[in-house]
Amino acid sequence: MIGRIFAFWALGAAPSAACDIALLLAVDVSGSVDAGEYRVQMDGLAAGLRDGIVVEALIKAEAAVALMQWTGTRRQQVSVGWTRVRTADEAEALAQAVEAMPRAWSKYSTAIGDALWRGADLMDQAPTCRRKVIDVSGDGVSNEGIEPAQGRARLAGMAVTVNALVIETDDTDLTGYFWENVITGSGAFVVTANGFDDYPARIRQKLIREVAEQFAGKP
């Protein structure tokens, strides 16, 4: 309920023009993610959004951030609508909304292509920003719905960058799979977490790379 209320408020807010990045956080909540692993993801993401370097960069970028939970076909929920981050208080409100986010689903398949397609719809609704980036996390290959290549091609045509945080839990080369089938755009990259316990450190690393490092050398 908290997430949906926050999404309603955020989507109704009037965006300002000066925005460097629209960042969609696309979080995997498929059946392979248990309750504890879901908690690790949301707490780790909230901690990353509270990191001093990340907060400073988001404010400087006057960023717009949204969060989508995704799993199987036709199961993508916008849990935090497009929300501007221009002050420390706005950054903290975003982190609190993520931290308190109830899980949308817990037992469905992994439809990465559908998640990317829905992400493209959301990018069409985003505030006008210089860069548009989708940050997709996942712990498995796509096993339902449209092929990831279809969603990736649509996003490439929209000049949206897709980066990934891969959570390796077995001997599947999931990092290679995401490199070949999911990410797109100039400078797109994959960060690998070796299990869910490694997720908090890697999401912080990823957010810094996506947001803070873009301002290196700028006044």
C-alpha positions as CSV (number, residue, x, y, z in Angstrom):
1,M,0.0,0.0,0.0
2,I,2.8,2.4,0.9
3,G,4.4,1.9,-2.5
4,R,1.2,2.4,-4.4
5,I,0.4,5.6,-2.5
6,F,3.9,6.9,-3.2
7,A,3.5,6.0,-6.9
8,F,0.2,7.9,-7.1
9,W,1.7,10.9,-5.5
10,A,4.9,10.8,-7.7
11,L,3.1,10.4,-11.0
12,G,0.9,13.4,-10.2
13,A,3.9,15.7,-9.5
14,A,4.8,18.2,-12.1
15,P,8.2,17.5,-13.5
16,S,10.9,20.2,-14.0
17,A,12.8,20.5,-17.3
18,A,16.3,20.2,-16.0
19,C,16.8,16.5,-15.7
20,D,20.0,14.6,-16.5
21,I,18.7,11.0,-16.1
22,A,15.5,9.1,-16.0
23,L,16.3,5.8,-14.2
24,L,13.9,2.9,-14.0
25,L,14.8,0.3,-11.4
26,A,13.4,-3.1,-12.6
27,V,13.5,-5.6,-9.8
28,D,13.1,-9.4,-10.3
29,V,10.5,-10.9,-8.0
30,S,10.0,-14.2,-9.8
31,G,9.5,-17.5,-8.0
32,S,13.3,-18.3,-7.8
33,V,13.6,-15.3,-5.4
34,D,12.6,-16.4,-1.9
35,A,11.3,-14.0,0.8
36,G,14.7,-13.5,2.4
37,E,16.3,-12.7,-1.0
38,Y,13.5,-10.3,-1.8
39,R,14.3,-8.5,1.5
40,V,18.0,-8.4,0.7
41,Q,17.2,-6.8,-2.7
42,M,14.9,-4.1,-1.3
43,D,17.1,-3.3,1.7
44,G,20.2,-3.2,-0.4
45,L,18.6,-1.0,-3.0
46,A,17.3,1.4,-0.3
47,A,20.8,1.5,1.2
48,G,22.3,2.2,-2.2
49,L,19.9,5.1,-2.7
50,R,21.0,6.5,0.7
51,D,24.7,6.3,-0.1
52,G,26.2,9.8,0.1
53,I,27.8,9.6,-3.4
54,V,24.6,8.4,-5.0
55,V,22.4,11.0,-3.2
56,E,24.7,13.8,-4.3
57,A,24.7,12.6,-7.9
58,L,21.0,12.1,-8.0
59,I,20.4,15.7,-6.7
60,K,23.0,17.1,-9.1
61,A,21.3,15.3,-12.0
62,E,17.8,16.4,-10.8
63,A,17.1,12.7,-11.5
64,A,13.7,11.1,-12.1
65,V,13.5,7.6,-10.6
66,A,10.9,4.9,-10.8
67,L,10.7,1.3,-9.6
68,M,9.0,-1.7,-11.3
69,Q,8.6,-5.2,-9.9
70,W,8.5,-7.8,-12.6
71,T,8.1,-11.6,-13.0
72,G,6.1,-13.5,-15.6
73,T,4.1,-12.5,-18.6
74,R,1.7,-9.6,-17.9
75,R,3.1,-9.3,-14.4
76,Q,4.9,-6.0,-14.1
77,Q,3.9,-3.5,-11.4
78,V,5.0,0.1,-11.1
79,S,5.5,0.3,-7.4
80,V,7.1,3.8,-7.4
81,G,6.1,6.1,-10.2
82,W,8.4,8.7,-11.7
83,T,9.7,10.6,-8.8
84,R,12.1,13.6,-9.0
85,V,15.1,13.7,-6.7
86,R,16.3,17.3,-6.2
87,T,16.9,17.4,-2.4
88,A,18.2,15.1,0.3
89,D,14.7,14.9,1.7
90,E,13.4,13.7,-1.6
91,A,16.2,11.1,-1.8
92,E,15.3,9.8,1.7
93,A,11.6,9.6,0.8
94,L,12.5,7.5,-2.2
95,A,14.7,5.2,-0.1
96,Q,11.9,4.8,2.5
97,A,9.4,3.9,-0.2
98,V,11.7,1.2,-1.6
99,E,12.5,-0.1,1.8
100,A,8.8,-0.5,2.8
101,M,7.7,-1.9,-0.6
102,P,5.4,-4.9,-0.3
103,R,6.2,-7.7,-2.8
104,A,3.8,-7.9,-5.7
105,W,4.2,-11.6,-6.6
106,S,6.2,-14.6,-5.4
107,K,5.6,-17.7,-7.5
108,Y,5.7,-16.9,-11.2
109,S,8.2,-17.3,-14.0
110,T,10.9,-15.1,-15.5
111,A,9.7,-13.0,-18.5
112,I,12.6,-10.7,-19.1
113,G,11.4,-9.7,-22.6
114,D,8.0,-8.6,-21.2
115,A,9.7,-6.6,-18.5
116,L,11.8,-4.8,-21.1
117,W,8.7,-4.1,-23.2
118,R,6.9,-2.7,-20.2
119,G,10.0,-0.7,-19.3
120,A,9.8,0.9,-22.8
121,D,6.2,1.9,-22.1
122,L,7.3,3.5,-18.8
123,M,10.1,5.4,-20.6
124,D,7.5,6.9,-22.9
125,Q,5.9,8.3,-19.8
126,A,9.1,9.6,-18.2
127,P,10.0,13.2,-17.7
128,T,12.1,14.8,-20.3
129,C,15.7,13.9,-19.4
130,R,19.0,13.9,-21.2
131,R,19.6,10.2,-20.6
132,K,17.1,7.3,-20.1
133,V,18.4,4.2,-18.3
134,I,16.8,0.9,-17.2
135,D,18.6,-0.9,-14.4
136,V,17.3,-4.5,-14.6
137,S,18.2,-7.1,-12.0
138,G,17.7,-10.9,-12.4
139,D,18.8,-14.3,-11.1
140,G,17.8,-16.4,-14.1
141,V,17.3,-16.6,-17.8
142,S,14.0,-15.7,-19.5
143,N,11.7,-18.7,-19.6
144,E,8.4,-17.2,-20.5
145,G,6.9,-14.5,-22.8
146,I,8.5,-12.6,-25.6
147,E,12.2,-13.0,-26.3
148,P,14.4,-10.4,-24.6
149,A,15.7,-9.4,-28.0
150,Q,12.3,-8.0,-28.9
151,G,12.2,-5.7,-25.9
152,R,15.9,-4.8,-26.3
153,A,15.4,-3.8,-29.9
154,R,12.5,-1.6,-29.0
155,L,14.5,0.2,-26.3
156,A,17.5,0.6,-28.6
157,G,15.3,2.3,-31.1
158,M,14.2,4.7,-28.3
159,A,17.8,5.4,-27.3
160,V,17.3,3.9,-23.9
161,T,20.3,2.3,-22.2
162,V,19.7,-1.0,-20.4
163,N,22.2,-2.0,-17.8
164,A,22.0,-5.2,-15.7
165,L,22.8,-6.5,-12.2
166,V,23.0,-10.3,-12.5
167,I,22.7,-12.5,-9.4
168,E,24.7,-15.7,-10.0
169,T,23.3,-18.6,-7.9
170,D,24.5,-21.6,-9.9
171,D,26.9,-22.6,-12.7
172,T,24.8,-21.0,-15.4
173,D,26.7,-18.2,-17.2
174,L,24.0,-15.7,-16.4
175,T,26.4,-12.8,-16.8
176,G,27.1,-13.9,-20.4
177,Y,23.4,-14.4,-21.1
178,F,22.6,-10.8,-20.0
179,W,25.5,-9.4,-22.1
180,E,24.3,-11.2,-25.2
181,N,20.5,-10.9,-24.8
182,V,19.5,-8.0,-22.5
183,I,21.7,-5.0,-22.3
184,T,21.8,-2.3,-24.9
185,G,23.0,1.3,-25.5
186,S,26.2,3.1,-25.5
187,G,28.3,2.1,-22.6
188,A,25.8,-0.5,-21.4
189,F,27.3,-2.9,-18.8
190,V,26.6,-5.8,-16.5
191,V,27.5,-6.0,-12.8
192,T,27.7,-9.5,-11.3
193,A,26.7,-10.3,-7.7
194,N,27.9,-13.7,-6.5
195,G,24.7,-14.7,-4.7
196,F,22.2,-12.5,-3.0
197,D,24.5,-11.7,-0.1
198,D,26.7,-9.8,-2.6
199,Y,23.7,-7.8,-4.0
200,P,23.9,-4.7,-1.6
201,A,27.5,-4.0,-2.5
202,R,27.0,-4.5,-6.2
203,I,23.8,-2.4,-6.5
204,R,25.7,0.5,-4.8
205,Q,28.5,0.0,-7.3
206,K,26.0,0.0,-10.1
207,L,24.2,3.1,-9.0
208,I,27.5,5.0,-8.7
209,R,28.5,3.9,-12.1
210,E,25.2,4.9,-13.7
211,V,24.7,8.2,-12.0
212,A,27.7,9.5,-10.1
213,E,30.4,8.7,-12.6
214,Q,28.5,10.5,-15.3
215,F,29.5,13.8,-13.6
216,A,33.2,13.0,-13.3
217,G,35.1,16.0,-14.5
218,K,32.0,18.2,-14.8
219,P,31.7,21.5,-12.9
